[in-house]
Amino acid sequence: MAVRLSPVFLIAALALTACATSREPSAELFANAPANRIVVAPLNLAIRAPAKIDGKGEPVWRELMRYFQTLDRQVAVLRPSSAELLWREATLDLDVSDRDRALRTACSHFAQALAEHRDYDLLVVPSLVLRRGRLRGRYAIWDGVQRVVPNGADMIPMDFSDVIYPAGAVTVLGLRGKIAAVSLHVSVLRPDGTHVYEGLGGLDVIQEGHRDGPWEGRWTFDTRAEPFTEPEHLREGIELAFERTLLATARGR
């Protein structure tokens, strides 16, 4: 059976695999690879895209390509149909009983299978993954970033100084809880299947807040129709994904 992890499972799996990645972020991660020998797999080859954003990852892909351009690194991009076929062949007979290692093992097998078809120095396997952001007043915080919650965010008080309260109003210190968000997970591997680097960076929240009353109403959160509309947010998250190891994420750094 071919291995392709679900985005929901990955939320738990990241914490388990983080301890296995002790390498610190390196500015020289791509420095020793010639410009034409870096290969990038299609988005979510290894992990199924979350249903809420399936088919909406093109803005992230564009910024990912621009990221490599800023590094003066052209990349070879694998054709999605060919990559899918090779992934299925490489992971068909994997034993996934040790589920927390399934993603790393599958990527290693794919890297080795790819090396049989083309020469390369580094393989990048990027995936959009579903995460849980922490609500702190008007902000969502996760995986190294902080974002204002879309729609109604100006109505969410962060602290006493953010709101002029009408006479007799009940003081509200701000929302606390969780909100659905998306991060970029990247695995970087050598042709022999060795993991060089694994990182994570927050991109965007995929829910927006609504309140059914001016002060006393309840907040509800709905899926955004169009996430990934702020290129600068995407650029920040992509840069973090190549700078912020899973170990750092697990430690809350």
C-alpha positions, 0 to 999 in steps of 0.5 A: 500500500502506497504511503501518503499521510493525511493532514490531520494525522500530521498534526500529531506526527510532527511532534513525534518526529521533531525530536529526530531532527536535531540539525540546526537551520543553516544558511548554507543549506543550498549553498553547496548544490549547483543551481541546476541540481536542486529538485522540488517535488509538487506540493503535497506529494507526500501528504494529502492537502487539507480538504479546506484548501485543496486546489488553492495552493498556487499562490504558495507555489509561486512564492516558493519558486520566488524564494529559490530565485532570491537565493540565486538558485534555479530548480528543476520541478518534477512533473506532478503526474510523473512524481505521483507515479514514482511516489506510488512505486517507491512507497508501495511496500513500506511497513507503516506500522511505526506511524510517526516515522512513516513520512520520513521513511516514505520521503527517503524511499522516494529520494532514492527512487528518484536518484535512479532516474536523474542526477541531483544534489538535493530534493525538496518535498514541500507540503501544506499542512493543517495546524492549530493556531492559538487565539490571543485576542485579535491574533492567531499565533502558530509555527513562528508567525502571528496573524490578525484573524480575518473579518471582525478582527478589529472587534476583538479586544486584545487588552483594555487599551484596545477598546473604549467600553460603553457605560455598563458594558461587560469588559472582555479581555479577548478571545482564547482558544484555537483556530485552523491555520496552514503551515508549510512543511519541508523535507530536504533530502540527498539522493541516498535518502538522508534527511538533510533538513526538516522544517515548518513555517506558518502561512495563513489562517483558514478561518475567519471570525464572525460575531452575531452581536455588538458586544454580547454575541457569540463568535463563530469561525467559518472557512475562508473562501480565499486564503493566501491573499497576502504574498508577504505572509507567504514569503515569511512562512516559506523563509521560516520553513527553511530556517525553523526546524521541527525541533525548534517548533516542538520547543515553541521557539 
